[in-house]
Amino acid sequence: MEKGLVEPDLVICLTPGNLDELSSRNGYGNERYENDDFQKRVLENYVRISKDVELDNNDENDSVGLWHFIQATDKTVEEVHKCIMVLVKSKLESIIGPEIHECTNKKD
């Protein structure tokens, strides 16, 4: 990471179960960078970056970690949302503490 710049607390990358599944997505290939070779290189670079960053992050108090890959193929939007929210809540609790749930309770 660059020195002096704001760093993310959490990075979530939604991935296919298999890169071949991308081509069956409605509208795949209509965009300039929507081709199998480019998408494979993008995913490989995200994985490489995540490993490099995690090696540099020696915070033993960080039980959640920074980078997370969520396999999103064959999941509903609600299922993906639930996976993301588990990570976000865990990260918030690791930073703020378990009382974070109080922020989501509505008071009438």
N, C-alpha and C positions, 0 to 999 in steps of 0.2 A: 504494500500500500504506500501511497505517497505520503510524505511527512507534511503535517499541517493542514491537510484536507479533511473534511468530514468523512467518516467511514460508516458504512452501513452496519446495523446491528444484526441483520438477517438478510440472506440472499436466497430466494426460492426460485428454482428453475423447473418449469413444467416440461416433462419429457414424454416422448412416446415409448411404449413398451418395446417397439422395434421401429427403426427408421423406415422400414418398408411400409409401415402403417400410415405414414404421412401422405403418401401419394394417393391414398384412397379418400383423403379428406376433401370435402366439397370445395372446389375452387383451387385446389393445390396445383401449382405450376403456373398460375396466372401472374404471379409476381416475379420480378427479375431474379431474386435469390431463392426462389422456391424450386430447387432441384436437389436431388438426392446427395450429390457430391458436396455441395455447399453446406447443406444441413448437417451432414456427417462431420464436416470440419468444424462447424460452429459448436456442435455438442462436444466434440473432442477437446476443443479449446476451453469451453466452460469447465469441463472436468479437470483439465490441466491447471487452469487458474484456481479452481477450488482447492486442489491439492497443494499448490504453492502457497496459497493464503493460509490454509490450515496448518501447514508446517511452520509458517512464520508466527502464527497465533499460539503463544505458549501460556494462555490464561487458563490455569487449572480450575478457576472458579466458574468458567463458562461451560456448564454442563450441556447446553443446547448446541453450541457450535454456530458457525456463520453460514456455511453453504448447505443447502438441502435440495435434493432432486426428488421431485414427486412425479411418479409415473401416472400420467393423466389419461392415457388411452383407455377406452371402455369404462370410464367413470362418468357419472353425471356431474353437472356443475356443482350440485350440492355436496357430492362426495369429495370433489377436489377442494371445495371451500372448507369442508370439515377438516381435511388434512392440513390445509394452510392454517386454519385457526388454532389447531393443536400446537403447531410450531410457534405461532405468534404468541399465544398465551404462555407457553413454556418460556419463551424468550423474555416476555414482559415480567413474568414471575422471577426469573433469574436476575433481572435488573432491579425491579422494584420490590419484589417480595410477594408472598402469597395473598396479600390483601388486595391485589389487583382486581379480584372479582367484585369488590365493592363498587368499582367504577362502572360496571355494567348493569348494576341493579337500578331499576327505575323507582324513583320516589314520587308518590302522588301528593 
